Amino acid sequence: MRPTYSFPEPVVEEITDARYRHPDPRVQERMEILGLKSRNEPHGRIAELANVSRSTVQRTLRIYAAKGLDGIRSFGWKGHPSALTPHRATIEEAFRQHPPHTAHDATRRIEELTGVRRKPSRVRKFLKDDLGMKCLKVAPIPVPPKQTVEEHARTQAAFLKGAAGTEVGAGAGR
């Protein structure tokens, strides 16, 4: 005997809302399957309309029957914790006092502090995601080739103060 699925009105509203507004597209796909099933569509038609396989439809319905909508929203994936996570406080304190200049510098200092060696790309990700730090791009201010740095600084200061001749259209008459 085939299992029957019940979809009370509040659940149907929640499914309809999550179908379009949930941030995870895989959950949206699962909600679409449930929405079609709530309209009593056969599994083959649901698979065709949702552009998934019949086994995906059956798997989604089994998850819904066993765990409800909370089961549909979760995937149960567990990642591995970073080896740098236990040293987070030490690294953060050291880097807040003296920020690293480059990812390579951060990599070297983390290895000195903790003994954990990671590639610069992983260190960049750790600094951004775990510590909330970001890389800043710095570059020298270009100076016109016929001026010294001091002359250029004076010209810029005069411009910023609104000195005569710096307004748009203040040059020679046309």
C-alpha positions, -999 to +999 in steps of 0.1 A: +000+000+000+013+034-009+018+059+019-005+089+020+007+124+028-013+150+045-007+187+040-027+210+063-033+245+051-006+262+073+020+237+060+009+243+024+014+281+030+048+275+045+058+253+016+046+279-009+066+306+009+098+286+013+096+275-024+105+310-035+121+327-004+143+301+012+180+310+007+191+274-002+181+264-038+181+227-027+155+234-001+135+254-027+136+223-050+124+200-022+096+225-014+085+225-050+083+187-049+061+189-017+040+217-032+032+195-063+025+165-041+001+186-020-018+191-053-020+153-057+003+151-087+016+116-094+054+110-088+063+108-125+046+141-132+063+157-101+097+145-114+090+159-148+077+193-135+105+197-109+132+185-133+144+158-109+144+120-109+116+099-095+140+087-068+146+123-057+108+127-054+105+095-034+134+104-011+120+139-005+086+125+004+102+099+028+121+127+045+089+147+049+070+117+063+097+110+088+109+144+099+084+170+085+094+203+072+124+206+095+138+175+079+133+190+044+152+221+054+183+203+069+208+182+051+228+168+080+262+176+065+290+181+089+322+197+079+356+192+096+366+219+121+397+239+111+430+231+129+432+269+135+399+271+154+413+261+188+440+288+184+415+315+173+418+337+204+456+337+202+457+345+165+431+372+168+449+390+197+482+389+178+467+401+146+446+429+161+478+443+178+500+439+147+480+431+115+498+411+089+508+428+057+502+399+034+487+364+035+522+349+033+531+370+064+500+358+082+508+322+072+543+325+086+531+342+119+503+316+124+529+288+120+552+305+146+523+311+170+505+277+168+527+253+149+499+247+124+510+251+088+484+262+062+485+276+027+480+313+022+446+307+005+433+288+036+447+314+059+430+341+039+397+322+043+402+317+080+410+354+085+379+365+066+354+340+077+364+333+113+381+365+124+362+390+102+394+405+088+397+415+052+425+422+028+431+458+019+446+467-014+471+496-011+489+513-039+511+543-042+495+576-052+505+584-088+526+615-093+528+633-126+563+627-142+574+663-143+566+671-106+582+661-074+562+645-046+562+678-027+551+699-057+523+674-064+512+675-027+510+713-028+490+712-060+466+688-045+463+707-012+455+739-032+429+721-052+412+707-021+411+741-005+393+755-036+421+778-047+415+801-077+418+784-111+407+750-099+370+753-106+356+735-135+357+758-165+380+784-149+407+781-175+411+804-205+380+817-222+366+798-251 
